[in-house]
Amino acid sequence: MEQYQHLNAIILRSRDYKEADQLLTVYTREQGKLTVQVRGVKKQNSKLRGGILLFSQAELVVTAGKAFPIVIGASTITSFASLRSDFARMSYAGYAAELLDQVISEGHADEELYLFMLQTLQLLEFIDPWVAVRYLELKVLERQGYVLNVKYCQKCGAKLSGDTHRGVYGGLLCKRCAYEDPNGLTLTQEGRTFLDALSYIPLHRFGWLYVSREGRESVSKYMDLQMQQVLNYPLKTRDFLRQMNM
Ligand SMILES: [Zn+2]
């Protein structure tokens, strides 16, 4: 490592470490996911505290440390202020951060994924947060090699149409093939159309997307099933959102 490094980082998680320190899990543009140590941050006069807000975008200056890189400078680039004042939006941001933290392993730079996370936080400030996190889920799945196919039957290749289809791991079945998976989940046509739209609608139009309560339930259940493919254990923040009916 060079003596000092400047990193563009999104703060995903913080936890106490030693007496007055914190460990941060950050997603950086330059190095992917990293754990860094912030010394003395719990002391009243710490200058670093203001620059490492949870779920903010920050510029970190780090230097090599014994166990972890040490943060010696931190300044906020974007605090996503509208997100901060809203409990529901913060809860969704927590889910986005935990998702990235669990699925992505340390030390692989992925600038695109960094941008997807930034976009998700920007969306979370203003649009329906439920829509924003579905976008990140699709991007994370893609990164892990699961490109969602909501257009064609997984078994026979027929174009999917009509109201409902049985979902199985990795794909959907048309009505004729649905007997293959009699206990499979139903994804409503509305839900399918919504998931498809996320792949081609420009981000600035995401605010226009409307999904009914029934459509949301269907999509949430279907995406839970998809996410199981890449998660090692259930996400606490996802369970929380479910309990809160969010
Ligand atoms: Zn079929």
Residues whose N, C-alpha, C, O or C-beta is under 5 A from the ligand:
A	BS01	ZN	C153 K155 C156 G157 A158 L173 C174 C177
